[in-house]
Amino acid sequence: MAPDWYLGLACGLGGLTGGYLGARLRPRLPENGLRLLLGLLATGVGALHAVQALG
């Protein structure tokens, strides 16, 4: 089975972007704010997947 290059590239770029933004935002946001932001992002992605699975 051949690798899915677009998915791999998207995951790699997402990881690089998230790592960069996390390192930049860490000193500027309090821990609770960062936890809230990450929780909202995770909830949004989960809701998007649920909507796509139902539709």
PALUMDREN-379721 format. One record per residue (C-alpha): residue number from 1; x, y, z; residue in three letters. Coordinates in pm, whole numbers, plus 50000, padded with zeros to 5 digits. Last residue first. Layout:
PALUMDREN-379721
<rovex n="NUM" c1="X" c2="Y" c3="Z" res="ALA"/>
...
end
This chain:
PALUMDREN-379721
<rovex n="55" c1="47695" c2="51373" c3="50679" res="GLY"/>
<rovex n="54" c1="47729" c2="51189" c3="51009" res="LEU"/>
<rovex n="53" c1="48104" c2="51127" c3="50980" res="ALA"/>
<rovex n="52" c1="48166" c2="51484" c3="50861" res="GLN"/>
<rovex n="51" c1="47977" c2="51626" c3="51158" res="VAL"/>
<rovex n="50" c1="48170" c2="51405" c3="51401" res="ALA"/>
<rovex n="49" c1="48505" c2="51498" c3="51245" res="HIS"/>
<rovex n="48" c1="48423" c2="51868" c3="51271" res="LEU"/>
<rovex n="47" c1="48314" c2="51824" c3="51633" res="ALA"/>
<rovex n="46" c1="48644" c2="51652" c3="51716" res="GLY"/>
<rovex n="45" c1="48845" c2="51927" c3="51547" res="VAL"/>
<rovex n="44" c1="48652" c2="52192" c3="51737" res="GLY"/>
<rovex n="43" c1="48690" c2="52012" c3="52069" res="THR"/>
<rovex n="42" c1="49067" c2="51978" c3="52016" res="ALA"/>
<rovex n="41" c1="49097" c2="52347" c3="51927" res="LEU"/>
<rovex n="40" c1="48887" c2="52450" c3="52226" res="LEU"/>
<rovex n="39" c1="49095" c2="52235" c3="52459" res="GLY"/>
<rovex n="38" c1="49420" c2="52376" c3="52320" res="LEU"/>
<rovex n="37" c1="49298" c2="52733" c3="52373" res="LEU"/>
<rovex n="36" c1="49170" c2="52656" c3="52724" res="LEU"/>
<rovex n="35" c1="49498" c2="52489" c3="52822" res="ARG"/>
<rovex n="34" c1="49692" c2="52789" c3="52687" res="LEU"/>
<rovex n="33" c1="49472" c2="53029" c3="52882" res="GLY"/>
<rovex n="32" c1="49509" c2="52825" c3="53200" res="ASN"/>
<rovex n="31" c1="49888" c2="52818" c3="53162" res="GLU"/>
<rovex n="30" c1="49912" c2="53196" c3="53129" res="PRO"/>
<rovex n="29" c1="49986" c2="53318" c3="52778" res="LEU"/>
<rovex n="28" c1="50287" c2="53519" c3="52659" res="ARG"/>
<rovex n="27" c1="50573" c2="53282" c3="52748" res="PRO"/>
<rovex n="26" c1="50399" c2="52983" c3="52587" res="ARG"/>
<rovex n="25" c1="50274" c2="53166" c3="52276" res="LEU"/>
<rovex n="24" c1="50596" c2="53147" c3="52073" res="ARG"/>
<rovex n="23" c1="50680" c2="52788" c3="52165" res="ALA"/>
<rovex n="22" c1="50323" c2="52680" c3="52097" res="GLY"/>
<rovex n="21" c1="50321" c2="52866" c3="51765" res="LEU"/>
<rovex n="20" c1="50638" c2="52691" c3="51650" res="TYR"/>
<rovex n="19" c1="50531" c2="52347" c3="51768" res="GLY"/>
<rovex n="18" c1="50186" c2="52389" c3="51616" res="GLY"/>
<rovex n="17" c1="50329" c2="52502" c3="51283" res="THR"/>
<rovex n="16" c1="50578" c2="52216" c3="51270" res="LEU"/>
<rovex n="15" c1="50315" c2="51962" c3="51368" res="GLY"/>
<rovex n="14" c1="50063" c2="52097" c3="51119" res="GLY"/>
<rovex n="13" c1="50327" c2="52094" c3="50845" res="LEU"/>
<rovex n="12" c1="50408" c2="51731" c3="50919" res="GLY"/>
<rovex n="11" c1="50043" c2="51630" c3="50939" res="CYS"/>
<rovex n="10" c1="49965" c2="51803" c3="50608" res="ALA"/>
<rovex n="9" c1="50271" c2="51646" c3="50441" res="LEU"/>
<rovex n="8" c1="50177" c2="51300" c3="50562" res="GLY"/>
<rovex n="7" c1="49816" c2="51345" c3="50450" res="LEU"/>
<rovex n="6" c1="49927" c2="51465" c3="50108" res="TYR"/>
<rovex n="5" c1="50181" c2="51185" c3="50076" res="TRP"/>
<rovex n="4" c1="49938" c2="50902" c3="50143" res="ASP"/>
<rovex n="3" c1="50183" c2="50614" c3="50152" res="PRO"/>
<rovex n="2" c1="50147" c2="50335" c3="49896" res="ALA"/>
<rovex n="1" c1="50000" c2="50000" c3="50000" res="MET"/>
end
